[in-house]
């Protein structure tokens, strides 16, 4: 067994020593005596986007923090951006909390950022962020029936060309 291991090690050492180094040779007769080499690398686009977690809205709250969308890491191409879109899975795509006992009973709401109603945002670097809130008018609270309500929203993250 020791002989086999010694043989394999010797063979490996021989293979490493006989590997040819790729290099440009400069002959003493070349004038001027210089050569060039190209150094390359490639970085694949990569990004990490943090999105809000599940949120509970207190009864009669006009505005509830929904957390934030934040780019925590980004290696993007110069002409590209990250787009985050928000959609509701409620019937007809409207942003509304649906009563679990009667789907015809709903509470409309809006997801807002600092500029108003949020449907999508674009991000180009790590640290870009959008703070979100869930807003329900007092009129909609007053018209709501008792019960449990919910909605599922979907954040779609895409990598696209800057328009």
PASERO-143943 format. One record per residue: x, y negated, z negated of N, C-alpha, C, O, CB in turn; chain; residue number from 0. Coordinates in steps of 0.1 Angstrom, whole numbers, plus 5000, padded with zeros to 4 digits. Glycine has a CB too. Layout:
[[X, Y, Z], [X, Y, Z], [X, Y, Z], [X, Y, Z], [X, Y, Z], A, NUM]
...
//
This chain:
[[5008, 5012, 5000], [5000, 5000, 5000], [5009, 4987, 5000], [5006, 4978, 5007], [4991, 5000, 4988], A, 0]
[[5020, 4988, 4992], [5029, 4976, 4991], [5035, 4974, 5005], [5038, 4963, 5009], [5039, 4978, 4980], A, 1]
[[5039, 4985, 5012], [5045, 4984, 5025], [5036, 4978, 5035], [5040, 4969, 5043], [5050, 4998, 5029], A, 2]
[[5023, 4981, 5034], [5013, 4976, 5043], [5011, 4961, 5041], [5011, 4953, 5051], [4999, 4983, 5041], A, 3]
[[5011, 4957, 5028], [5009, 4943, 5025], [5021, 4935, 5030], [5020, 4924, 5035], [5007, 4940, 5010], A, 4]
[[5033, 4941, 5027], [5046, 4934, 5031], [5046, 4933, 5047], [5051, 4922, 5052], [5058, 4942, 5026], A, 5]
[[5042, 4943, 5054], [5042, 4943, 5068], [5032, 4932, 5074], [5036, 4924, 5083], [5038, 4956, 5074], A, 6]
[[5020, 4931, 5068], [5010, 4921, 5072], [5016, 4907, 5069], [5014, 4898, 5077], [4997, 4923, 5064], A, 7]
[[5022, 4905, 5057], [5028, 4892, 5054], [5039, 4888, 5064], [5040, 4877, 5068], [5033, 4892, 5040], A, 8]
[[5048, 4898, 5067], [5059, 4895, 5076], [5053, 4892, 5090], [5058, 4883, 5097], [5068, 4907, 5077], A, 9]
[[5043, 4899, 5094], [5037, 4896, 5107], [5030, 4882, 5108], [5031, 4875, 5118], [5026, 4907, 5111], A, 10]
[[5024, 4879, 5097], [5018, 4865, 5096], [5028, 4854, 5096], [5026, 4844, 5103], [5009, 4864, 5083], A, 11]
[[5039, 4856, 5089], [5050, 4847, 5089], [5056, 4845, 5103], [5059, 4834, 5108], [5061, 4851, 5079], A, 12]
[[5058, 4856, 5110], [5063, 4856, 5124], [5054, 4848, 5133], [5058, 4840, 5141], [5065, 4870, 5129], A, 13]
[[5041, 4851, 5131], [5031, 4844, 5140], [5031, 4829, 5138], [5029, 4821, 5147], [5016, 4850, 5138], A, 14]
[[5032, 4825, 5125], [5032, 4811, 5122], [5045, 4804, 5127], [5044, 4793, 5133], [5031, 4809, 5107], A, 15]
[[5056, 4811, 5126], [5069, 4805, 5131], [5069, 4804, 5146], [5076, 4795, 5151], [5080, 4813, 5126], A, 16]
[[5063, 4813, 5153], [5063, 4813, 5167], [5053, 4804, 5174], [5053, 4803, 5186], [5062, 4827, 5173], A, 17]
[[5045, 4797, 5166], [5035, 4788, 5171], [5042, 4776, 5178], [5051, 4770, 5171], [5025, 4783, 5161], A, 18]
[[5038, 4773, 5190], [5044, 4761, 5197], [5038, 4748, 5192], [5026, 4747, 5191], [5043, 4763, 5212], A, 19]
[[5046, 4739, 5190], [5042, 4726, 5186], [5039, 4718, 5199], [5048, 4718, 5208], [5051, 4718, 5177], A, 20]
[[5028, 4712, 5201], [5025, 4705, 5213], [5031, 4691, 5211], [5027, 4684, 5202], [5010, 4704, 5216], A, 21]
[[5040, 4687, 5219], [5046, 4674, 5218], [5051, 4668, 5231], [5053, 4676, 5241], [5058, 4674, 5208], A, 22]
[[5052, 4656, 5232], [5057, 4649, 5244], [5072, 4648, 5243], [5077, 4644, 5232], [5051, 4635, 5247], A, 23]
[[5079, 4652, 5253], [5094, 4652, 5252], [5099, 4639, 5259], [5094, 4636, 5270], [5100, 4664, 5258], A, 24]
[[5109, 4633, 5253], [5115, 4621, 5259], [5129, 4626, 5263], [5137, 4629, 5255], [5115, 4609, 5250], A, 25]
[[5132, 4625, 5276], [5145, 4629, 5281], [5154, 4617, 5280], [5149, 4605, 5282], [5144, 4634, 5296], A, 26]
[[5167, 4619, 5278], [5176, 4608, 5276], [5177, 4600, 5289], [5182, 4588, 5289], [5190, 4613, 5272], A, 27]
[[5173, 4605, 5300], [5174, 4598, 5313], [5162, 4589, 5315], [5162, 4582, 5325], [5176, 4608, 5324], A, 28]
[[5152, 4590, 5307], [5140, 4582, 5309], [5143, 4568, 5305], [5151, 4565, 5295], [5128, 4587, 5300], A, 29]
[[5138, 4558, 5313], [5141, 4544, 5309], [5128, 4536, 5311], [5123, 4537, 5322], [5152, 4538, 5318], A, 30]
[[5122, 4530, 5301], [5127, 4530, 5288], [5123, 4543, 5281], [5115, 4550, 5286], [5121, 4518, 5280], A, 31]
[[5128, 4545, 5269], [5125, 4558, 5262], [5114, 4556, 5253], [5115, 4552, 5241], [5138, 4562, 5255], A, 32]
[[5102, 4559, 5258], [5090, 4559, 5249], [5079, 4568, 5255], [5080, 4571, 5267], [5085, 4544, 5248], A, 33]
[[5070, 4571, 5247], [5058, 4579, 5251], [5046, 4575, 5243], [5048, 4568, 5233], [5061, 4595, 5249], A, 34]
[[5035, 4578, 5247], [5023, 4575, 5240], [5015, 4587, 5236], [5016, 4597, 5242], [5014, 4565, 5248], A, 35]
[[5006, 4585, 5226], [4998, 4596, 5221], [4984, 4590, 5218], [4984, 4579, 5212], [5004, 4604, 5209], A, 36]
[[4974, 4597, 5220], [4960, 4592, 5217], [4955, 4599, 5204], [4956, 4611, 5203], [4950, 4594, 5229], A, 37]
[[4951, 4591, 5195], [4945, 4596, 5183], [4930, 4594, 5183], [4926, 4583, 5186], [4952, 4589, 5170], A, 38]
[[4923, 4605, 5181], [4908, 4604, 5181], [4901, 4609, 5169], [4907, 4617, 5162], [4903, 4611, 5194], A, 39]
[[4889, 4605, 5167], [4881, 4611, 5156], [4867, 4609, 5161], [4864, 4601, 5170], [4884, 4605, 5142], A, 40]
[[4858, 4616, 5154], [4843, 4614, 5157], [4836, 4615, 5144], [4838, 4624, 5136], [4839, 4625, 5168], A, 41]
[[4827, 4606, 5142], [4818, 4606, 5130], [4804, 4607, 5135], [4798, 4599, 5142], [4820, 4592, 5122], A, 42]
[[4798, 4618, 5131], [4784, 4620, 5134], [4775, 4611, 5126], [4778, 4608, 5115], [4780, 4635, 5132], A, 43]
[[4764, 4605, 5132], [4755, 4597, 5125], [4749, 4605, 5113], [4745, 4616, 5114], [4744, 4591, 5134], A, 44]
[[4749, 4598, 5102], [4743, 4604, 5090], [4737, 4593, 5081], [4742, 4582, 5080], [4754, 4613, 5082], A, 45]
[[4727, 4597, 5074], [4720, 4587, 5065], [4712, 4595, 5054], [4708, 4606, 5056], [4711, 4577, 5073], A, 46]
[[4710, 4588, 5043], [4702, 4593, 5032], [4692, 4582, 5029], [4696, 4571, 5026], [4710, 4598, 5020], A, 47]
[[4679, 4585, 5029], [4669, 4575, 5026], [4661, 4581, 5014], [4657, 4592, 5014], [4659, 4573, 5038], A, 48]
[[4660, 4572, 5004], [4652, 4575, 4992], [4638, 4569, 4994], [4637, 4558, 4997], [4659, 4570, 4979], A, 49]
[[4628, 4578, 4991], [4614, 4573, 4992], [4607, 4574, 4978], [4612, 4581, 4970], [4606, 4581, 5003], A, 50]
[[4596, 4567, 4977], [4589, 4567, 4964], [4584, 4581, 4960], [4581, 4590, 4969], [4577, 4558, 4964], A, 51]
[[4582, 4583, 4947], [4577, 4596, 4942], [4562, 4595, 4940], [4556, 4584, 4942], [4584, 4600, 4929], A, 52]
[[4556, 4605, 4936], [4541, 4605, 4932], [4539, 4594, 4922], [4547, 4591, 4913], [4537, 4619, 4926], A, 53]
[[4528, 4587, 4924], [4524, 4576, 4915], [4510, 4577, 4911], [4501, 4581, 4918], [4527, 4563, 4923], A, 54]
[[4508, 4573, 4899], [4494, 4572, 4893], [4490, 4558, 4891], [4498, 4550, 4886], [4493, 4580, 4879], A, 55]
[[4478, 4554, 4896], [4473, 4541, 4895], [4463, 4540, 4884], [4454, 4548, 4883], [4466, 4536, 4909], A, 56]
[[4466, 4531, 4875], [4456, 4529, 4863], [4443, 4522, 4868], [4444, 4514, 4877], [4463, 4520, 4852], A, 57]
[[4432, 4526, 4862], [4419, 4520, 4865], [4420, 4505, 4864], [4425, 4500, 4854], [4408, 4526, 4856], A, 58]
[[4414, 4498, 4873], [4413, 4483, 4874], [4427, 4476, 4876], [4427, 4464, 4875], [4408, 4479, 4861], A, 59]
[[4437, 4484, 4879], [4450, 4477, 4882], [4450, 4471, 4896], [4447, 4479, 4906], [4462, 4487, 4881], A, 60]
[[4452, 4458, 4897], [4452, 4452, 4910], [4464, 4455, 4918], [4464, 4456, 4930], [4450, 4437, 4909], A, 61]
[[4475, 4457, 4911], [4488, 4460, 4917], [4496, 4470, 4909], [4498, 4468, 4897], [4496, 4447, 4919], A, 62]
[[4501, 4480, 4915], [4509, 4491, 4908], [4522, 4493, 4916], [4521, 4494, 4928], [4501, 4504, 4907], A, 63]
[[4533, 4493, 4909], [4546, 4496, 4916], [4545, 4509, 4922], [4541, 4519, 4916], [4557, 4494, 4906], A, 64]
[[4550, 4510, 4934], [4551, 4523, 4941], [4565, 4527, 4944], [4568, 4536, 4951], [4543, 4522, 4955], A, 65]
[[4575, 4520, 4937], [4589, 4523, 4939], [4594, 4516, 4951], [4589, 4506, 4955], [4591, 4538, 4940], A, 66]
[[4605, 4522, 4957], [4611, 4516, 4969], [4616, 4526, 4979], [4619, 4537, 4975], [4622, 4507, 4964], A, 67]
[[4617, 4521, 4991], [4624, 4528, 5001], [4638, 4523, 5001], [4640, 4510, 5002], [4617, 4527, 5016], A, 68]
[[4648, 4531, 5000], [4662, 4526, 5000], [4671, 4535, 5008], [4671, 4547, 5007], [4667, 4525, 4985], A, 69]
[[4680, 4529, 5016], [4690, 4536, 5023], [4702, 4537, 5013], [4708, 4527, 5010], [4694, 4529, 5036], A, 70]
[[4705, 4549, 5009], [4716, 4551, 4999], [4729, 4554, 5005], [4740, 4553, 4999], [4712, 4562, 4989], A, 71]
[[4729, 4559, 5018], [4741, 4562, 5025], [4738, 4561, 5040], [4727, 4564, 5045], [4746, 4577, 5022], A, 72]
[[4747, 4555, 5047], [4745, 4553, 5062], [4758, 4552, 5070], [4767, 4544, 5067], [4737, 4541, 5064], A, 73]
[[4759, 4561, 5079], [4770, 4560, 5090], [4762, 4560, 5103], [4759, 4570, 5108], [4780, 4572, 5089], A, 74]
[[4759, 4548, 5108], [4751, 4547, 5120], [4759, 4542, 5132], [4769, 4535, 5130], [4739, 4537, 5117], A, 75]
[[4754, 4545, 5143], [4760, 4539, 5156], [4757, 4525, 5156], [4746, 4521, 5151], [4756, 4547, 5168], A, 76]
[[4765, 4516, 5163], [4763, 4502, 5163], [4749, 4497, 5169], [4744, 4487, 5165], [4773, 4495, 5171], A, 77]
[[4744, 4505, 5178], [4731, 4501, 5185], [4719, 4509, 5179], [4709, 4510, 5186], [4732, 4503, 5200], A, 78]
[[4720, 4515, 5167], [4710, 4523, 5162], [4705, 4518, 5148], [4711, 4510, 5142], [4715, 4538, 5160], A, 79]
[[4693, 4522, 5145], [4687, 4518, 5132], [4679, 4530, 5127], [4675, 4540, 5134], [4678, 4506, 5134], A, 80]
[[4675, 4529, 5114], [4666, 4539, 5108], [4653, 4532, 5106], [4652, 4521, 5102], [4672, 4544, 5093], A, 81]
[[4642, 4539, 5111], [4629, 4534, 5109], [4621, 4543, 5099], [4622, 4555, 5101], [4621, 4533, 5123], A, 82]
[[4615, 4537, 5090], [4606, 4545, 5080], [4592, 4540, 5082], [4589, 4528, 5080], [4611, 4543, 5065], A, 83]
[[4583, 4549, 5086], [4569, 4546, 5088], [4561, 4552, 5077], [4565, 4563, 5072], [4564, 4550, 5102], A, 84]
[[4549, 4546, 5074], [4540, 4551, 5064], [4527, 4554, 5070], [4521, 4545, 5076], [4540, 4542, 5052], A, 85]
[[4521, 4566, 5068], [4508, 4569, 5072], [4500, 4576, 5061], [4506, 4582, 5052], [4508, 4578, 5085], A, 86]
[[4487, 4575, 5061], [4478, 4582, 5051], [4472, 4594, 5057], [4469, 4595, 5069], [4467, 4572, 5046], A, 87]
[[4471, 4605, 5049], [4465, 4617, 5054], [4450, 4617, 5051], [4443, 4627, 5053], [4471, 4629, 5047], A, 88]
[[4444, 4606, 5046], [4430, 4605, 5043], [4422, 4606, 5056], [4428, 4603, 5067], [4426, 4592, 5035], A, 89]
[[4409, 4610, 5056], [4402, 4610, 5068], [4403, 4597, 5076], [4403, 4586, 5070], [4387, 4613, 5065], A, 90]
[[4404, 4597, 5089], [4405, 4586, 5098], [4418, 4578, 5096], [4420, 4568, 5102], [4394, 4577, 5097], A, 91]
[[4428, 4583, 5088], [4441, 4577, 5086], [4440, 4564, 5078], [4450, 4557, 5076], [4446, 4573, 5099], A, 92]
[[4428, 4560, 5073], [4427, 4548, 5064], [4434, 4550, 5051], [4434, 4561, 5045], [4412, 4544, 5063], A, 93]
[[4440, 4540, 5045], [4446, 4541, 5032], [4434, 4540, 5022], [4429, 4529, 5019], [4457, 4530, 5030], A, 94]
[[4430, 4552, 5017], [4419, 4552, 5007], [4421, 4564, 4998], [4425, 4575, 5003], [4405, 4552, 5014], A, 95]
[[4418, 4562, 4986], [4418, 4573, 4976], [4405, 4580, 4978], [4394, 4573, 4978], [4420, 4567, 4961], A, 96]
[[4405, 4593, 4979], [4393, 4601, 4981], [4389, 4608, 4969], [4397, 4614, 4962], [4395, 4611, 4993], A, 97]
[[4376, 4607, 4965], [4370, 4614, 4954], [4371, 4629, 4956], [4367, 4634, 4966], [4356, 4609, 4951], A, 98]
[[4376, 4636, 4946], [4378, 4651, 4947], [4365, 4658, 4947], [4364, 4669, 4953], [4386, 4656, 4936], A, 99]
[[4354, 4653, 4942], [4341, 4659, 4941], [4332, 4656, 4953], [4323, 4663, 4957], [4334, 4656, 4929], A, 100]
[[4335, 4644, 4959], [4326, 4639, 4970], [4335, 4631, 4980], [4338, 4619, 4977], [4314, 4631, 4965], A, 101]
[[4339, 4637, 4991], [4349, 4630, 5000], [4343, 4618, 5006], [4350, 4610, 5013], [4353, 4640, 5011], A, 102]
[[4330, 4615, 5005], [4324, 4603, 5011], [4327, 4591, 5001], [4325, 4580, 5005], [4309, 4605, 5013], A, 103]
[[4331, 4594, 4989], [4333, 4583, 4979], [4348, 4580, 4980], [4357, 4589, 4977], [4329, 4588, 4964], A, 104]
[[4352, 4568, 4983], [4366, 4564, 4984], [4368, 4551, 4978], [4359, 4543, 4975], [4370, 4564, 4999], A, 105]
[[4381, 4548, 4975], [4386, 4535, 4970], [4397, 4531, 4980], [4407, 4537, 4981], [4391, 4536, 4955], A, 106]
[[4394, 4520, 4988], [4404, 4515, 4997], [4416, 4509, 4990], [4414, 4503, 4979], [4398, 4505, 5007], A, 107]
[[4428, 4510, 4996], [4439, 4504, 4990], [4449, 4500, 5001], [4448, 4504, 5012], [4446, 4513, 4980], A, 108]
[[4459, 4492, 4997], [4469, 4487, 5006], [4483, 4490, 5000], [4484, 4488, 4988], [4468, 4472, 5010], A, 109]
[[4492, 4494, 5008], [4506, 4495, 5004], [4513, 4482, 5009], [4513, 4479, 5021], [4513, 4508, 5009], A, 110]
[[4519, 4474, 5000], [4525, 4462, 5004], [4540, 4461, 5001], [4545, 4468, 4991], [4517, 4450, 4998], A, 111]
[[4547, 4453, 5008], [4560, 4449, 5005], [4560, 4434, 5003], [4550, 4428, 5002], [4571, 4453, 5016], A, 112]
[[4572, 4428, 5003], [4573, 4413, 5000], [4566, 4405, 5011], [4563, 4393, 5009], [4587, 4409, 4999], A, 113]
[[4565, 4411, 5023], [4559, 4403, 5035], [4544, 4406, 5037], [4539, 4400, 5046], [4567, 4407, 5047], A, 114]
[[4538, 4415, 5029], [4524, 4418, 5032], [4522, 4433, 5033], [4530, 4441, 5027], [4519, 4411, 5044], A, 115]
[[4512, 4437, 5041], [4509, 4452, 5043], [4521, 4459, 5049], [4526, 4454, 5059], [4496, 4454, 5051], A, 116]
[[4525, 4470, 5043], [4537, 4477, 5049], [4532, 4489, 5057], [4524, 4497, 5053], [4546, 4482, 5037], A, 117]
[[4536, 4490, 5070], [4534, 4501, 5078], [4547, 4508, 5082], [4547, 4520, 5084], [4525, 4498, 5090], A, 118]
[[4557, 4500, 5084], [4571, 4505, 5087], [4581, 4494, 5085], [4578, 4483, 5084], [4571, 4510, 5102], A, 119]
[[4593, 4499, 5083], [4605, 4490, 5081], [4617, 4496, 5088], [4618, 4508, 5090], [4608, 4488, 5066], A, 120]
[[4626, 4487, 5091], [4639, 4492, 5098], [4651, 4489, 5089], [4651, 4479, 5081], [4641, 4485, 5111], A, 121]
[[4661, 4497, 5089], [4672, 4497, 5080], [4685, 4500, 5089], [4685, 4508, 5097], [4671, 4507, 5069], A, 122]
[[4695, 4492, 5086], [4708, 4494, 5094], [4720, 4497, 5086], [4731, 4499, 5091], [4710, 4481, 5102], A, 123]
[[4719, 4496, 5072], [4731, 4499, 5064], [4727, 4504, 5050], [4716, 4502, 5046], [4739, 4486, 5063], A, 124]
[[4737, 4510, 5044], [4735, 4514, 5030], [4732, 4502, 5021], [4738, 4492, 5023], [4747, 4522, 5025], A, 125]
[[4722, 4504, 5012], [4718, 4493, 5004], [4705, 4486, 5008], [4699, 4479, 5000], [4729, 4483, 5002], A, 126]
[[4702, 4487, 5021], [4689, 4481, 5026], [4678, 4488, 5018], [4678, 4500, 5015], [4687, 4484, 5041], A, 127]
[[4668, 4479, 5014], [4657, 4484, 5005], [4644, 4476, 5007], [4645, 4465, 5011], [4662, 4483, 4990], A, 128]
[[4633, 4483, 5005], [4620, 4477, 5005], [4612, 4481, 4993], [4610, 4493, 4991], [4612, 4481, 5018], A, 129]
[[4609, 4472, 4984], [4601, 4475, 4972], [4586, 4475, 4976], [4581, 4466, 4984], [4603, 4465, 4961], A, 130]
[[4579, 4485, 4972], [4565, 4487, 4976], [4555, 4486, 4963], [4559, 4489, 4952], [4563, 4500, 4983], A, 131]
[[4543, 4481, 4966], [4532, 4482, 4956], [4520, 4487, 4962], [4518, 4487, 4974], [4530, 4467, 4950], A, 132]
[[4511, 4493, 4954], [4498, 4497, 4958], [4488, 4487, 4952], [4488, 4483, 4940], [4494, 4512, 4952], A, 133]
[[4480, 4481, 4961], [4471, 4471, 4958], [4456, 4475, 4960], [4453, 4480, 4971], [4474, 4458, 4965], A, 134]
[[4448, 4473, 4950], [4434, 4476, 4950], [4426, 4464, 4945], [4429, 4459, 4934], [4430, 4489, 4942], A, 135]
[[4417, 4459, 4953], [4409, 4447, 4949], [4400, 4450, 4937], [4395, 4462, 4936], [4402, 4441, 4961], A, 136]
[[4397, 4440, 4929], [4387, 4442, 4918], [4373, 4446, 4924], [4366, 4454, 4918], [4386, 4429, 4910], A, 137]
[[4370, 4440, 4935], [4357, 4444, 4942], [4356, 4459, 4945], [4346, 4465, 4943], [4355, 4435, 4955], A, 138]
[[4367, 4464, 4950], [4367, 4479, 4953], [4367, 4487, 4940], [4361, 4498, 4940], [4380, 4482, 4961], A, 139]
[[4374, 4483, 4930], [4373, 4490, 4917], [4358, 4490, 4912], [4353, 4500, 4907], [4382, 4483, 4906], A, 140]
[[4352, 4478, 4913], [4338, 4477, 4907], [4328, 4486, 4915], [4318, 4490, 4909], [4333, 4462, 4908], A, 141]
[[4331, 4488, 4928], [4322, 4497, 4936], [4325, 4512, 4935], [4317, 4520, 4940], [4323, 4492, 4951], A, 142]
[[4336, 4515, 4928], [4340, 4529, 4928], [4331, 4538, 4918], [4327, 4532, 4907], [4355, 4530, 4923], A, 143]
[[4329, 4550, 4921], [4322, 4560, 4913], [4332, 4566, 4903], [4344, 4566, 4907], [4314, 4570, 4921], A, 144]
[[4328, 4571, 4892], [4337, 4578, 4883], [4342, 4591, 4890], [4335, 4596, 4898], [4329, 4581, 4869], A, 145]
[[4353, 4595, 4886], [4359, 4608, 4891], [4374, 4607, 4894], [4380, 4596, 4891], [4352, 4611, 4904], A, 146]
[[4379, 4617, 4899], [4393, 4618, 4902], [4395, 4615, 4917], [4388, 4620, 4925], [4400, 4632, 4899], A, 147]
[[4405, 4607, 4920], [4407, 4602, 4934], [4422, 4605, 4937], [4430, 4605, 4929], [4404, 4587, 4936], A, 148]
[[4424, 4608, 4950], [4438, 4609, 4954], [4439, 4607, 4969], [4430, 4607, 4977], [4444, 4623, 4951], A, 149]
[[4451, 4605, 4974], [4455, 4604, 4988], [4469, 4608, 4989], [4477, 4606, 4980], [4453, 4589, 4994], A, 150]
[[4473, 4614, 5000], [4487, 4618, 5003], [4492, 4609, 5014], [4485, 4608, 5025], [4488, 4633, 5006], A, 151]
[[4503, 4602, 5012], [4509, 4594, 5022], [4522, 4601, 5027], [4528, 4609, 5020], [4512, 4580, 5017], A, 152]
[[4525, 4599, 5040], [4536, 4605, 5046], [4546, 4594, 5051], [4542, 4585, 5058], [4532, 4614, 5058], A, 153]
[[4558, 4596, 5046], [4569, 4587, 5051], [4576, 4595, 5062], [4582, 4606, 5060], [4579, 4584, 5039], A, 154]
[[4577, 4588, 5074], [4584, 4594, 5085], [4596, 4586, 5088], [4596, 4574, 5090], [4575, 4594, 5098], A, 155]
[[4608, 4593, 5087], [4621, 4587, 5089], [4626, 4591, 5103], [4627, 4602, 5106], [4631, 4590, 5077], A, 156]
[[4630, 4581, 5111], [4635, 4583, 5124], [4647, 4575, 5127], [4649, 4564, 5121], [4624, 4581, 5135], A, 157]
[[4656, 4580, 5135], [4668, 4574, 5139], [4666, 4570, 5154], [4664, 4578, 5162], [4681, 4583, 5138], A, 158]
[[4667, 4557, 5157], [4664, 4552, 5170], [4672, 4540, 5174], [4679, 4534, 5166], [4649, 4548, 5170], A, 159]
[[4671, 4537, 5187], [4678, 4525, 5192], [4672, 4512, 5187], [4660, 4512, 5185], [4678, 4526, 5208], A, 160]
[[4680, 4502, 5185], [4676, 4489, 5181], [4669, 4483, 5193], [4675, 4482, 5204], [4687, 4480, 5175], A, 161]
[[4657, 4478, 5192], [4650, 4472, 5203], [4653, 4457, 5204], [4648, 4451, 5213], [4635, 4474, 5202], A, 162]
//
